[in-house]
Amino acid sequence: MSAVPAVVVAAPASGSGKTTLATGLIGALRRAGHRVAPFKVGPDYIDPGYHGLAAGRPGRNLDPVLVGVERVPALYRHGSRGCDLAVVEGVMGLFDGRIDESAGPIAEGSTAQVAGVLGAPVVLVVDARGHSQSLAALLHGFATYDSGVRLGGVILNRVGSERHEQVLRSACERVGLPVLGALPRLAELELPSRHLGLIPAVEHGAAARAAVAAMTDLVAAHVDLAAVAAMAGATVAGEAWDPAAALREAVDARGGQPERRPGSRRGGGPPRTAEQGDPARTPTGGAGLAAWSSADAEHARPVVAVAGGAAFTFGYAEHRELLDAAGARVEVFDPLHDPLPPGTAGLVVPGGFPEEHAERLAANTPLLAEVAALAAAGLPVHAECAGLLYLARSLDGHRMAGVIDADAEFGPRLTLGYRDAVALADSPLWPAGQRVRGHEFHRTRLLRTGAPVRAWGWRGSDGGPVTEGAITRAVHASYLHTHPAGDPAAIARFTAAATVFAATRIDA
C-alpha cells in the first residue's frame, strides 16, 4: 500500500512562523475536506498540541535521534493511518540538528533528514521582514545545499505590503521556486509563550482554540491549498508501526540482556558505578520481560495511572499505546484535583509545567500523601522532568510528594539538548548498563539533594562524567525525556512491575 502523501513545513531559521503556518495549514486542509495527519520533527511536546486541535486527531513526533532513523517510516505510517494527507512541521532551520562533525551535510534529527527519509517535498516558510531581491540568493542556497532535499515551493510570511509581495515573488521566480502563499503581518496571531516556548494548548484552553481558528482562517485566505495538496508526496516503504509487534520484537531482541539502542554509541557515558537500586517487587532483566510475556498471555491488566491536565502535558501518544499493548489499563488523572485511580499499580508522571501550578498541586494533599505511601510500598513509578519535580520534597517552596530527597526551584538558565545516557542501576524500566538516548528541556534545578542512587550517567560537553536523576525502591525519576517507541522493552518491564505490584496490593 502506498504511503500517505506529505508536505514538510520548514524554514531557514527558528522564529520564521513554522508553527503558525503548519497549524493553519492543517486546519485549512481539514476544512477543505482532507483527513490530515499532523507531525512534528524532534522532541517538541507543545507544537503537537496545537496541531492536534487543528487536525482533530493527536499530533505526533518524528525524532530520528530518540527512536532511531529506521523507525521513522513505520511511525509515520502508523500516525497517518486513515488519512489522505500529512503535514510535518520541521524543527529550527531546515538543516539544523544534532551537532556532530562527522555527520555530513544532513544533521541527525534535522528537518532535512526527516524529509529525506519520508521522500516528501519541503515548503519553505520565509519571514519576509527585511527581505527584498536578496531573497533569491537565500533560496538558491537552500535549494542547492543538498540534492537529497527537494524544495517544492515557498510561503512568504509577514509580508509588509502589496509592493513588498511583488518584489519577493519576483525573487522566488528567479530561482524557479513557486510561491504557494503570502501572509500579511498580523501581530494578534502571536501565541502566548513562557520560558520553554509556547504555552501548551491544553492550558491555553478557549484562547488556544480561537488562535487555531484564526491561523486556519489566515492560511485558507492566503495560501493555495490545492497547490500544496497536489505537490504532497511520500516514498516510505514497509509496514506501519504496531505497538504489540514492537513489544514482541524488543523482548525477543533483548533476550533477557540489555538491548543497545539504535544509533547509541559505546562508551558514551561515564563508567558504570556500583550503585544499585532496590529490586524488591521490581522484575528486572530477562525476568521482567518474561513476566510481561506471561501477563500478556493471561490478559492481566494492571491499572497504570498517567498524570495529565494542565501541569503535565508533555508526552508521546505512542507511550499510552505501548502501555495498553503491554497489558496495562491506562487511566489518566489530573493531579491538580483528582485522586489516584482505584487500584493503581503503576504511575507515570510525564513532563510539563508544574512550576506554573505548584500552589494547586500542593493543595491536593490527599493525592500527595497517597503517592508517597504507595511509592514507599513499592509502587512502580516513572517520572520524567515535571514528574521529578512533583516527587521532590518541595517546588518553589510549595510542598510536593517527598518521594525524592530533594527540593526544586525555578532556575536561572535553560538546560537543553540530547543525551547519550547509561542506566546506573536497575529500575522498573531499565537494567543497569542499558544505553538510551534522551532529551533534556527544563529551566528548573534541584537543591539540597540527599545521596540517592542516580538514574543516569553521561559525558558532558567537556568530556567529564555527569550523573542525574534518582532511583529509590521502584521509582525512576529523572530530568531526561525518552521516547518509548525507541525502547519498547522498557514499557514491557514497567508493565511487568505493575502486574507484580497489583498482585500484592490490598486496597482498604
C-alpha positions as CSV (number, residue, x, y, z in Angstrom):
1,M,0.0,0.0,0.0
2,S,1.4,3.4,-0.9
3,A,2.2,5.9,1.8
4,V,0.0,8.8,2.7
5,P,1.5,11.9,0.8
6,A,3.0,14.6,3.0
7,V,4.4,18.1,2.8
8,V,7.2,19.2,5.2
9,V,6.9,22.8,6.5
10,A,10.4,24.1,7.1
11,A,12.2,27.5,7.4
12,P,15.7,29.0,7.1
13,A,15.7,29.6,10.9
14,S,13.7,29.4,14.1
15,G,11.1,32.2,14.5
16,S,10.1,32.3,10.9
17,G,6.5,31.3,11.6
18,K,6.6,27.5,11.1
19,T,4.1,26.7,13.8
20,T,1.6,29.3,12.7
21,L,1.8,28.1,9.1
22,A,1.8,24.4,9.9
23,T,-1.1,24.7,12.3
24,G,-3.1,26.9,9.9
25,L,-2.3,24.6,7.0
26,I,-3.5,21.6,8.9
27,G,-6.8,23.4,9.9
28,A,-7.3,24.8,6.4
29,L,-6.7,21.5,4.6
30,R,-9.1,19.8,7.1
31,R,-11.7,22.4,6.4
32,A,-11.3,21.7,2.7
33,G,-12.2,18.1,3.3
34,H,-8.9,16.4,3.8
35,R,-8.2,14.0,6.6
36,V,-4.9,15.4,7.8
37,A,-2.2,13.6,9.9
38,P,-0.2,16.1,11.9
39,F,3.5,15.6,12.8
40,K,6.4,17.5,14.4
41,V,10.1,16.8,13.8
42,G,12.1,16.5,17.0
43,P,11.3,16.1,20.7
44,D,8.9,19.1,20.9
45,Y,5.7,18.4,23.0
46,I,4.0,21.8,22.7
47,D,3.5,22.3,18.9
48,P,1.8,18.9,18.5
49,G,-0.9,20.1,20.9
50,Y,-1.8,22.9,18.5
51,H,-1.6,20.6,15.6
52,G,-4.0,18.2,17.3
53,L,-6.5,21.0,17.8
54,A,-6.3,21.8,14.1
55,A,-6.5,18.2,12.9
56,G,-9.0,16.7,15.3
57,R,-6.5,13.9,16.0
58,P,-3.3,13.5,18.1
59,G,-0.2,15.3,16.9
60,R,2.8,13.0,16.8
61,N,6.6,13.4,16.7
62,L,9.1,12.1,14.3
63,D,12.5,12.1,16.0
64,P,15.3,10.1,14.4
65,V,17.6,10.8,17.4
66,L,15.3,9.3,20.0
67,V,13.7,6.4,18.1
68,G,16.3,5.6,15.5
69,V,16.0,6.7,11.9
70,E,15.0,3.3,10.8
71,R,11.8,3.6,12.9
72,V,10.6,6.9,11.4
73,P,8.9,5.4,8.3
74,A,6.9,2.9,10.4
75,L,5.9,5.6,12.9
76,Y,4.9,7.9,10.0
77,R,2.7,5.1,8.5
78,H,1.2,4.4,11.9
79,G,0.4,8.1,12.6
80,S,-1.1,8.8,9.2
81,R,-3.3,5.7,9.1
82,G,-6.8,6.7,8.0
83,C,-5.7,10.0,6.5
84,D,-5.2,11.2,2.9
85,L,-2.6,13.9,3.6
86,A,0.0,14.7,6.2
87,V,1.6,17.9,7.3
88,V,5.0,17.7,9.0
89,E,6.3,20.7,10.9
90,G,10.1,21.0,11.0
91,V,12.4,22.0,13.8
92,M,14.7,25.0,13.9
93,G,16.2,25.7,10.5
94,L,15.9,23.2,7.7
95,F,19.4,21.7,8.1
96,D,19.7,22.2,11.8
97,G,20.0,19.1,14.0
98,R,22.3,17.4,16.5
99,I,25.8,18.7,16.3
100,D,28.1,16.0,15.0
101,E,31.1,17.0,13.0
102,S,31.2,13.5,11.3
103,A,27.5,13.6,10.3
104,G,28.0,15.3,6.9
105,P,25.7,18.0,5.5
106,I,22.5,16.5,6.8
107,A,22.4,16.8,10.6
108,E,20.9,14.0,12.6
109,G,17.4,14.8,13.7
110,S,17.1,17.7,11.3
111,T,14.0,18.5,9.2
112,A,16.1,17.8,6.1
113,Q,16.8,14.3,7.4
114,V,13.2,13.5,8.1
115,A,12.1,15.0,4.7
116,G,14.6,12.7,3.0
117,V,13.5,9.7,4.9
118,L,9.9,10.3,4.0
119,G,10.6,11.3,0.5
120,A,8.4,14.4,1.0
121,P,8.7,17.8,-0.6
122,V,9.6,20.8,1.6
123,V,7.6,24.0,1.8
124,L,10.0,26.7,3.0
125,V,8.4,29.4,5.2
126,V,10.4,32.6,4.9
127,D,10.0,35.5,7.3
128,A,9.8,38.3,4.8
129,R,10.6,41.1,7.1
130,G,13.8,42.8,5.9
131,H,14.0,40.8,2.7
132,S,13.9,42.1,-0.8
133,Q,15.7,41.0,-4.0
134,S,18.4,39.2,-2.0
135,L,15.8,36.6,-1.0
136,A,16.7,34.9,-4.3
137,A,20.3,34.2,-3.1
138,L,19.0,32.7,0.2
139,L,16.5,30.5,-1.7
140,H,19.2,29.4,-4.2
141,G,21.4,28.3,-1.3
142,F,18.7,26.3,0.4
143,A,17.6,24.7,-2.9
144,T,21.1,23.6,-3.8
145,Y,22.7,22.8,-0.5
146,D,21.8,19.1,-0.6
147,S,20.4,17.3,-3.6
148,G,18.5,14.9,-1.3
149,V,16.2,17.6,-0.2
150,R,13.5,18.8,-2.6
151,L,12.1,22.3,-2.2
152,G,8.6,22.3,-3.6
153,G,7.7,25.9,-3.0
154,V,7.8,29.0,-0.7
155,I,5.3,30.6,1.6
156,L,6.1,34.2,2.3
157,N,5.3,35.2,5.9
158,R,4.8,38.6,7.5
159,V,4.7,40.5,4.2
160,G,4.6,44.3,4.6
161,S,2.6,45.5,1.6
162,E,1.5,44.6,-1.9
163,R,4.6,46.1,-3.4
164,H,6.8,44.1,-1.0
165,E,5.0,41.0,-2.1
166,Q,5.6,41.7,-5.7
167,V,9.4,42.1,-5.1
168,L,9.6,38.9,-3.2
169,R,7.6,36.9,-5.8
170,S,10.0,38.2,-8.4
171,A,12.9,36.9,-6.3
172,C,11.4,33.5,-6.0
173,E,10.8,33.3,-9.7
174,R,14.4,34.0,-10.4
175,V,15.4,30.7,-8.7
176,G,12.4,28.7,-10.1
177,L,10.5,28.2,-6.8
178,P,6.7,28.8,-6.9
179,V,5.2,31.0,-4.3
180,L,2.4,29.0,-2.6
181,G,1.1,31.8,-0.4
182,A,1.9,35.2,1.0
183,L,0.7,36.1,4.6
184,P,0.5,39.6,5.9
185,R,1.8,40.7,9.2
186,L,-0.7,40.1,11.9
187,A,0.5,40.6,15.5
188,E,-2.7,39.3,17.0
189,L,-1.7,35.8,15.9
190,E,1.3,35.7,18.1
191,L,0.7,32.9,20.6
192,P,1.5,33.4,24.3
193,S,4.8,31.9,25.4
194,R,6.8,31.3,28.5
195,H,10.3,30.1,29.3
196,L,10.1,26.8,27.4
197,G,8.2,28.2,24.4
198,L,4.5,28.4,23.6
199,I,2.0,27.8,26.4
200,P,0.6,24.3,25.8
201,A,-2.8,24.3,24.1
202,V,-4.5,22.4,27.0
203,E,-3.5,25.3,29.3
204,H,-4.5,28.0,26.9
205,G,-7.9,26.5,26.6
206,A,-10.5,28.5,24.7
207,A,-7.9,31.0,23.7
208,A,-5.8,28.3,22.0
209,R,-8.9,27.1,20.1
210,A,-9.5,30.7,19.0
211,A,-5.9,31.1,17.9
212,V,-6.0,27.9,15.9
213,A,-9.2,29.0,14.2
214,A,-7.6,32.4,13.4
215,M,-4.5,30.6,11.9
216,T,-6.8,28.4,9.9
217,D,-8.6,31.4,8.5
218,L,-5.4,33.2,7.7
219,V,-3.9,30.3,5.8
220,A,-7.1,29.5,4.0
221,A,-7.3,33.1,2.7
222,H,-3.6,33.5,1.6
223,V,-2.3,30.0,0.7
224,D,-3.0,28.0,-2.5
225,L,-4.2,24.9,-0.7
226,A,-4.8,23.0,-3.9
227,A,-1.2,23.5,-5.0
228,V,0.1,22.4,-1.6
229,A,-2.0,19.2,-1.7
230,A,-1.0,18.5,-5.3
231,M,2.7,18.6,-4.5
232,A,2.5,16.3,-1.5
233,G,4.2,13.0,-1.7
234,A,6.0,10.3,0.3
235,T,8.0,7.2,-0.7
236,V,8.3,5.4,2.6
237,A,8.1,1.6,2.4
238,G,7.3,-1.1,4.8
239,E,4.6,-1.8,7.4
240,A,3.1,0.7,9.9
241,W,4.5,0.6,13.4
242,D,2.4,-1.6,15.7
243,P,2.8,-1.3,19.5
244,A,2.2,-5.0,20.2
245,A,4.6,-6.1,17.5
246,A,7.2,-3.6,18.7
247,L,6.9,-5.1,22.2
248,R,7.4,-8.6,21.0
249,E,10.3,-7.7,18.8
250,A,12.0,-5.8,21.6
251,V,11.6,-8.6,24.1
252,D,12.9,-11.2,21.5
253,A,15.8,-9.0,20.5
254,R,16.9,-8.3,24.1
255,G,16.7,-12.0,25.1
256,G,17.0,-11.0,28.8
257,Q,20.0,-8.8,28.2
258,P,20.3,-5.0,27.9
259,E,19.5,-4.0,24.3
260,R,21.8,-1.5,22.7
261,R,19.7,1.4,21.4
262,P,19.8,2.1,17.7
263,G,22.3,4.8,17.0
264,S,23.7,4.8,20.5
265,R,27.5,4.9,21.0
266,R,29.5,2.6,23.1
267,G,31.5,4.4,25.7
268,G,29.3,7.5,25.5
269,G,28.6,7.6,29.3
270,P,30.7,7.6,32.4
271,P,31.9,4.3,33.8
272,R,29.2,2.2,35.4
273,T,29.1,2.7,39.2
274,A,28.4,0.2,41.9
275,E,25.2,1.9,42.8
276,Q,22.2,-0.5,42.7
277,G,18.5,0.1,43.2
278,D,16.3,-1.9,45.5
279,P,15.0,-4.8,43.3
280,A,12.1,-5.6,45.6
281,R,8.9,-6.2,43.7
282,T,10.6,-5.0,40.6
283,P,11.1,-7.5,37.8
284,T,14.4,-6.8,36.1
285,G,16.4,-8.1,33.2
286,G,15.1,-11.2,31.5
287,A,12.8,-12.0,34.4
288,G,10.9,-8.7,33.9
289,L,10.4,-9.4,30.2
290,A,9.3,-12.9,30.9
291,A,6.8,-11.6,33.5
292,W,5.4,-9.2,30.8
293,S,5.0,-12.1,28.3
294,S,3.2,-14.1,31.0
295,A,0.9,-11.2,31.9
296,D,0.2,-10.6,28.3
297,A,-0.8,-14.2,27.7
298,E,-3.1,-14.2,30.7
299,H,-4.6,-10.8,29.8
300,A,-3.8,-9.4,33.3
301,R,-4.4,-5.6,33.1
302,P,-2.9,-3.7,36.0
303,V,-4.0,-0.1,36.3
304,V,-1.3,2.3,35.2
305,A,-2.2,5.9,36.2
306,V,-0.9,8.6,33.9
307,A,-0.8,12.2,35.2
308,G,-2.4,14.7,32.8
309,G,-4.2,18.0,33.0
310,A,-2.6,21.5,32.7
311,A,0.5,20.7,34.8
312,F,1.6,17.5,32.9
313,T,1.2,18.0,29.2
314,F,4.5,16.5,27.8
315,G,4.0,13.0,26.4
316,Y,4.0,10.9,23.3
317,A,0.9,9.2,22.0
318,E,2.9,6.0,21.5
319,H,3.6,5.8,25.2
320,R,-0.1,5.1,26.1
321,E,-0.4,2.8,23.1
322,L,2.5,0.7,24.2
323,L,1.2,0.6,27.8
324,D,-2.1,-0.6,26.5
325,A,-0.5,-3.2,24.2
326,A,1.7,-4.4,27.1
327,G,-1.5,-5.3,29.0
328,A,-1.9,-2.2,31.2
329,R,-5.2,-0.4,31.7
330,V,-4.3,3.2,31.3
331,E,-6.2,5.7,33.4
332,V,-5.5,9.4,33.0
333,F,-6.0,11.7,36.0
334,D,-5.3,15.3,36.8
335,P,-3.1,15.9,39.9
336,L,-4.5,19.4,40.3
337,H,-7.7,17.9,41.8
338,D,-8.1,14.2,41.3
339,P,-7.1,11.2,43.5
340,L,-5.2,8.3,42.0
341,P,-7.5,5.9,40.0
342,P,-8.7,3.0,42.1
343,G,-6.4,0.0,42.1
344,T,-3.4,2.0,40.7
345,A,-0.5,-0.5,40.3
346,G,1.9,1.8,38.3
347,L,2.3,5.6,38.0
348,V,3.6,7.6,35.1
349,V,4.2,11.4,35.8
350,P,5.3,12.9,32.5
351,G,6.8,16.3,31.8
352,G,5.0,19.7,31.8
353,F,4.9,22.9,33.7
354,P,4.4,22.1,37.4
355,E,6.2,25.3,38.4
356,E,3.2,27.2,36.9
357,H,0.8,25.2,39.0
358,A,2.8,24.4,42.2
359,E,0.3,26.0,44.6
360,R,-2.7,24.0,43.2
361,L,-0.6,20.8,43.1
362,A,0.4,21.4,46.8
363,A,-3.2,21.9,47.7
364,N,-4.2,18.4,46.7
365,T,-2.7,17.0,49.9
366,P,-4.6,13.6,49.8
367,L,-3.0,12.8,46.5
368,L,0.5,13.8,47.6
369,A,0.1,11.5,50.7
370,E,-1.2,8.7,48.6
371,V,1.6,8.9,46.1
372,A,4.2,9.0,48.9
373,A,2.6,6.0,50.7
374,L,2.3,3.8,47.6
375,A,5.9,4.7,46.5
376,A,7.1,3.6,49.9
377,A,5.2,0.4,49.4
378,G,7.0,-0.4,46.1
379,L,4.6,1.2,43.5
380,P,6.5,1.3,40.2
381,V,6.8,5.0,39.2
382,H,8.1,6.5,36.0
383,A,8.7,10.3,36.5
384,E,10.2,12.5,33.8
385,C,11.2,16.1,34.3
386,A,8.0,17.6,35.7
387,G,7.4,14.2,37.3
388,L,10.8,14.5,39.1
389,L,9.7,17.9,40.5
390,Y,6.4,16.5,41.7
391,L,8.1,13.7,43.6
392,A,10.6,16.1,45.3
393,R,10.0,17.5,48.8
394,S,9.1,20.9,47.5
395,L,8.8,23.0,44.4
396,D,9.5,26.8,44.7
397,G,8.6,26.5,48.4
398,H,5.4,24.5,47.9
399,R,5.1,21.1,49.4
400,M,5.3,18.1,46.9
401,A,5.1,14.4,47.4
402,G,8.5,14.0,49.2
403,V,9.4,10.7,47.5
404,I,12.7,12.1,46.3
405,D,15.1,13.6,48.8
406,A,15.5,17.0,47.1
407,D,13.9,20.4,46.8
408,A,13.3,22.1,43.4
409,E,13.2,25.6,42.2
410,F,12.9,27.7,39.0
411,G,16.4,28.2,37.8
412,P,18.4,31.0,36.1
413,R,19.1,29.2,32.8
414,L,17.7,26.7,30.3
415,T,19.1,23.2,30.1
416,L,18.5,21.8,26.6
417,G,19.9,19.0,24.5
418,Y,20.1,15.3,23.5
419,R,22.0,13.0,25.8
420,D,23.6,9.6,25.3
421,A,22.9,8.1,28.7
422,V,23.6,4.8,30.5
423,A,21.4,3.5,33.3
424,L,23.4,3.4,36.5
425,A,21.2,1.0,38.5
426,D,18.3,-1.4,38.0
427,S,14.8,0.1,37.9
428,P,11.3,-0.9,36.8
429,L,12.2,0.4,33.3
430,W,15.9,-0.3,32.5
431,P,18.5,-2.7,33.8
432,A,21.8,-1.3,34.9
433,G,24.1,-0.7,31.9
434,Q,21.3,-0.1,29.5
435,R,22.1,2.7,27.0
436,V,19.4,5.1,25.8
437,R,19.1,8.4,24.0
438,G,17.1,11.1,25.8
439,H,16.5,14.8,25.8
440,E,16.7,17.4,28.5
441,F,14.5,20.5,28.3
442,H,14.0,22.4,31.6
443,R,14.6,25.6,33.5
444,T,14.4,24.2,37.0
445,R,17.0,22.7,39.2
446,L,17.3,20.5,42.3
447,L,18.7,21.9,45.5
448,R,19.7,20.3,48.8
449,T,19.6,16.8,47.4
450,G,20.4,13.8,49.5
451,A,22.6,10.9,48.3
452,P,20.2,9.0,46.0
453,V,21.1,6.2,43.7
454,R,21.5,8.1,40.4
455,A,19.4,7.1,37.5
456,W,21.5,8.1,34.5
457,G,25.1,9.0,33.6
458,W,26.6,10.5,30.5
459,R,29.6,12.6,29.3
460,G,29.2,16.3,29.5
461,S,30.3,18.7,26.8
462,D,33.7,18.9,28.4
463,G,34.0,15.2,28.5
464,G,33.5,14.9,32.2
465,P,31.0,12.5,33.8
466,V,27.5,13.7,34.6
467,T,25.1,11.8,36.8
468,E,21.4,12.7,37.1
469,G,18.1,11.6,38.4
470,A,17.2,9.3,41.3
471,I,16.1,5.7,41.8
472,T,14.5,4.7,45.1
473,R,12.6,1.5,45.7
474,A,10.6,1.1,42.4
475,V,10.7,4.8,41.5
476,H,12.7,6.0,38.5
477,A,12.7,9.9,38.4
478,S,14.9,12.0,36.1
479,Y,15.0,15.2,34.0
480,L,15.7,13.0,30.9
481,H,12.8,12.6,28.5
482,T,12.8,9.4,26.5
483,H,10.6,8.2,23.6
484,P,9.0,4.8,24.4
485,A,8.9,3.8,20.8
486,G,12.7,3.9,20.9
487,D,12.8,1.3,23.6
488,P,9.5,-0.7,23.9
489,A,11.2,-3.2,26.2
490,A,11.2,-0.6,29.0
491,I,7.4,-0.4,28.8
492,A,7.3,-4.2,29.0
493,R,9.4,-4.2,32.1
494,F,7.3,-1.4,33.7
495,T,4.1,-3.2,33.0
496,A,5.5,-6.4,34.4
497,A,6.5,-4.5,37.6
498,A,2.9,-3.1,37.8
499,T,1.5,-6.6,37.3
500,V,3.6,-7.8,40.3
501,F,2.5,-4.9,42.4
502,A,-1.1,-5.3,41.5
503,A,-1.0,-8.9,42.7
504,T,0.3,-7.8,46.2
505,R,-1.8,-4.7,46.7
506,I,-4.8,-4.9,49.0
507,D,-7.0,-1.8,48.9
508,A,-8.8,-0.8,52.0
